[in-house]
Amino acid sequence: MSRYVWRGGWVDKDTGAPMAVKAGPLAIPQIRPVMPEYHSPVTGKLISTRYERSEDLKRHDCVPYEESLSPTKGRFKNARFCKKHGFKLSEEYRD
């Protein structure tokens, strides 16, 4: 598979040949923003790349967090649980 770099236009990294553009919708490279670092909730290990993230999820049989799957939608209502784990009690559940 060819790898392309920008040198006044997209060119093949190895040969310098311009990228061939097929008829139809424009094919462009996907540029993804840098992923912010975080500590794995399971192991505490620093995760800094998408590869490390996917491997950590696979290794511990986990799935990415999606707020829509959470029954509490990311809100915490048990004050004792929050204190024990260092979380912040949600506003709507404070006395």
Summary of the structure (lengths in Angstrom):
residues: 95
radius of gyration: 22.1
end to end distance: 60.1
largest distance: 67.6
contacts: 143
relative contact order: 0.08
helix: 24%
strand: 12%
